C-alpha cells in the first residue's frame, strides 16, 4: 500500500499506462463538470460592484445645447441613455475635415 501511495503522489507512471489514462479522464471530468460558481471570488465581485465603468457616447449637436452647462448636459444624457445614475465626466467636440462641428463625444460613468 505504501508503494502505491508513493507512486500516486510522485506520479511515477508512464504515459502509455492505464493509470495515466485514468488521470486524464479525471482531469477532464473536473474541468467540464465543476460548476462555475466554485471559481468565483466573492471579494472580487463586491469590489467590481463599487467600480463603475466608463463609456463614451457620440451625440449630435442638438443634444448638447451648451457644453459648458454641465447640469443641463447631465440631465439630457440621463434622459437619452435611460440611466438615472449616469454621470458626465468629459465632453469633447467632434469636427469633420472642414472644421465643421458634427457632434460631441461624452464620457459617462
N, C-alpha and C positions, 0 to 999 in steps of 0.2 A: 504494500500500500504506500509505503514511503517513497519508493522509486517512481510510482505512478504520479504522486503529487509533485515530486521534484521535476519529472518530465513535463507535467502540465504547467507548472509555474514558470520554468525556464524555457518551455516550448522547444524541446529537442526533436520534434517530429519533422520528417522531410515533407516536401510539398506534394509528393505523389502518394501519400498515405490517407487512410480514411479519417484519421484524426484531423488532418489539415482540411479536408472537405467539410467535416462537421463544424469546424471553427468558422469557415467561410459562410456556411449556412446560418450559423448563429449570428454572425456579424450582420449579414443581410437582413435577417429577421428583425434584429434590433433597429436597424436603420429605417426599415419600411413600416414596422408595426408599432413603434413607440409614438404616443400622442405628442403633438407639437407643444402642448401646454407644459410638458415636463421640462422643456428647454427655455421657457420664458423666464426672464429675470424680473421679479416684481418691482425691484428698485429702479431698474431702467425704465419700466413703463410709467412709474409715477413721476420720474424726472422729465420724461418726454411730454407728459401731460401738461406740465407747467411751462415748457418751452414751446412757443408758438412759431410756426414757420412764416417766412416772408414770401409774398407773392407780388408779381408785377402785373398791373393791368394796363392795357393800352386803350385809352379812352379818347373820344373825339373832342373837338373844341367846344361843342355845345354842352358837354357835361361839366367842363371846368370853365365857369364864368370868370373867376378871378383866382389865379393860382396862389396869390398871397393870402386870401381869405381861407385859412385852414379849417375853420369851424364849418363853413358852408360846404367846402370840398369834402370834408369827412362825412357830413350828412348826406351828400349826393352819392358818395361811394358806398355808404351803408345801404342806401336805397337800391342802388344799381346791383350790388352783389347779393343783397338779401341777408347779409350778416350784420346783426346789430352790434356786434363787438369788434367790427373792423376798425383798425387804427391806421391812419395815413402817416407814413414815415417820411417819404420824399416824393417830390414831383419834378419831372424833367420834361422839357419841351422836345417834341419830335418835329423836325423840319425836313422838307424834301430838298432835292438838289438845287432848286432855285432859291432856297431860303424861306419858302412859304411855310407857315405853321400848319402842320397836319393834325396834330393832337398832342397828347401828353402821356408819358409813362408815369404811373402812380404806383409806388411801392406801398403795400399794405401788410399789416400783421394781424 
